[in-house]
Amino acid sequence: MLENIDLSLVNWSRAQFALTAMFHWLFVPLTLGLSFIIAFMETIYVKTGDQEWKRITKFWMKLFGINFAIGVATGIILEFEFGTNWSNYSWFVGDIFGAPLAIEGIMAFFMESTFIAVMFFGWGKVSKRFHLTATWLTAAGANLSALWILVANAWMQNPVGMKFNPETARNEMENFWDVFLSPTAVTKFLHTTTSGYVLASLFVVGISSWFLIKKRHVLFAKRSIVIAAIFGLVSSVMLVATGDGSARDVAKTQPMKFAAMESLYEGQTQAPLIAIGLFGKEHDDPMNRDSDQEFLVKIEIPNMLSYLAFLEVDAFVPGIKDLVLGNEQHNIMSYKEKIKRGYEAQQTLKAFKEAKGVDEAEYERLKAKFDDKEWVENYFKYFGYGNYYDPNPEQLELNAFKIVPPISLSFYAFHIMVILGGHFMLLFMVILWLVYRKKLESNKLVLYTALWTIPLAYIASQAGWIVAEVGRQPWVIQDLMPTMTAVSKIDTSSVMITFWLFTITFVALAIAEVKIMVKQIKNGPKEGGHN
């Protein structure tokens, strides 16, 4: 079945979507966090009446506005791509995936757009408290937008609350609350938004540190650093807690991704966590691996991976080979068996369609299978695996190994994210300690570290999404639909052309964004308060 797939079309479609999504995510986390930081600053202004806090608020609000505008533009492009490049996906699960996106557009985005106008243009035109309310509602709207988009993404990672309709060959939502409140959705929302809060805090701390280095707007910089560092430290603690919950959810619902994150080939009890690792050779083929030469450098924490996954140090963590080849001792089904069951589910659907209007008894018998919870759990659950079926046993086994994500990329992205997260938390703690000791201004090393940590925050943020999206390949919907079957049947050259057009457009937007941001930062806050 794989030979019927145009892999060039799949790869170019994936590249275009990845380009758009990663560029869009350059702006979203700053919007999520900066909106709350601004709201905290304005709250202090309203409470104290200190004009310096108003000046601080308006400066960061200006940077927020520049970032927000470009983020909205890229987000719109991203949603259109579901219809243009991924129409098969949209048909298969549009009834479910479309619902959170529709709610996001109707409720969150319009709420955000309405109050952002008051926030920017309402100074002196509405009361202080009304303006403050608009600022808080803008922040809430931005985070509500993220909520519904992340609920949709979480459903792709862990499809729940649905029922397959064989009449239309579409998945339909059966229980909205199962979709909305699934553990995957909850942990994904909390972890992703708190990562945005950390990034925004580092942005404010870094820019403010630059002002201290230049000895400009010192009071403005100090106050901004205090607010951002406190918010950032609290968010960092939440980030660790939500990351822990997210990891356990991945271990349960996406064990292959979890194994790839730690490059765990052989399942283990008391599995160690690799804190730092450097591969000695290319080893993304689990069929040809010399375990003695896998890592050049490896620092492990004993038993930690088992505890991280299942809160038990003696728990068995399945490795890549266990998941592909199966493990009877731990009741793990092989990918070959999943492929056969998925193929049977696909053939059942095919026979059902062929029986319609021809053999009513057979039609009703096959339809009943899709209502049988036991059959759905044992066969339809693996529907997507059927695309890897081959009658040749040797080829079938080879195909089973194709259902493994890029291991090196998943491993490095995960560890970069975790290591940088630790750096961010430590930096916030050091900064707050120096503020308390009144020694921050004189510590140039910490100020420069804070400034150069800004790009590291973006690297960590992108790495998180690489773990989430690359780690679940080849699935666009876990176990139900591989990426290769989700693309629209369009000419590959069309996707190539739009890819390069988007690349040029996005690079131009990025250059414009950076230039405008840098200019506003160099200009600094408007005079009129204390320096």
Secondary structure, 3 states (H helix, E strand, C coil): CHHHCCHHHHHHHHHHHHHHHHHHCCCHHHHHHHHHHHHHHHHHHHHHCCHHHHHHHHHHHHHHHHHHHHHHHHHHHHHHHHHHCCHHHHHHHHHHHHHHHHHHHHHHHHHHHHHHHHHHHCCCCCCHHHHHHHHHHHHHHHHHHHHHHHHHHHHHHCCCCEEEECCCCEEEECCHHHHHCCHHHHHHHHHHHHHHHHHHHHHHHHHHHHHHHCCCCHHHHHHHHHHHHHHHHHHHHHHHHHHHHHHHHHHHHCHHHHHHHCCCCCCEECCCEEEEEEECCCCCCCCCCCHHHCEEEEEEECCHHHHHHHCCCCCEECCHHHHHHCEHHHCECCHHHHHHHHHHHHHHHHHHHHHCCCCHHHHHHHHHHHHCHHHHHHCHHHHHHHHHCCCCHHHHHHHHHCCCCCHHHHHHHHHHHHHHHHHHHHHHHHHHHHHHCCCCCCCHHHHHHHHHHHHHHHHHHHHHHHHHHHCCCCEEECCCEEHHHHCCCCCHHHHHHHHHHHHHHHHHHHHHHHHHHHHHHHHCCCCCCCC
